[in-house]
Amino acid sequence: MLHKTELELGRCLRLPQEGPCECDLYLTCAKFVTTPQYAPRLRERLCVERQLISDAETCGWDREIERHQRVADRITSLLDDLGEPHDEAPA
């Protein structure tokens, strides 16, 4: 039986003996899955990452820019895999 842990942006399908996931590591974990139901949360998180990239650029923090860009790239990849847009459609 798999141990399912609901996360902010999807689910972790780890075995019970593997223990719980550790926070943001799920964005690179091979056992992380997501569904279209999480697309709004993925888009919100992408927006946050984009703002953090902008803030880091203003401060000249290259490593922070790279870190947040990697997260943003992973989120856009997840949205692409789901066939979901990266941004909310205008109302």
N, C-alpha and C positions, 0 to 999 in steps of 0.2 A: 504494500500500500504506500502510495506517495504522500508526502507531507506537503500540503498546499498552504502557502502563506500568502495572504493578500497583501500586496504592496501598493504604494502610491500610484503606480502606473501599470500594474499588471499582477501576475502571479508567479511564484517560485514553485517549481516542481521538484523539490529536493526530497531525498529519502530521509526518513526519521533519524537514521544514524548519522546523517550529514549535519544535523542541527539546523538552526534558523539562518537565514541570509543576514548579511551585514550591510545594512543601509544602502548607499548608492552603488555598491558593488554589483547590484542586480543589473545595472545598465550594460555591463560587459559579461555577465554570467550566461553561459550556454543553456542553463536551465530556466532562464527567465522567459516567460511568454506573456503576450498581451493580446487584447482583442479590440475591435472597434469601439466597444463600450468605454475604453480608457482613452480614446482619441482626444476628447476635450482636455483631460488632465495632461496628456502628452503635449498638446499645443500650449497649455499654460506653462508647463515646465520649460518648453522651448523658448517662450517669451522671456521667462526669468533668465535663462542662460544667455540669451541675446543681450539683455540689459547688463548682466554681469560682465560680458565680453566688452561692452561699450565702456562700462566703469573702469575695467582693467586697462583698456586702451588709454583712457584719460589719464590714468595714473602711471602709465608706462610699465605695467607689470606683465612682461612677456610670458612668464610661466603660467600666470593665472589666465591670460588670454588663451593659451594653448589648452589648458585644462578644461575651461568652459567650452571651447570650440569642439573638443573631443566629445563632450557630453551632448552638445547641440547636434553634432554629426550623427551620433548614435540615435538620438530621438528622431531626427529627420529620416534616418534609415528605417526605424520602426514604423513611422507614419507611412513611408513609401511602401513597406511590406504589407501594410494594412490597406493600401490604396486610399489613404486619407490625405487631405490637403494639409500643408504645413501651417497655414493661417486660417483663422475663422473667416468664413464668408461674411461680407458686410451685410448688416441687417437691412 
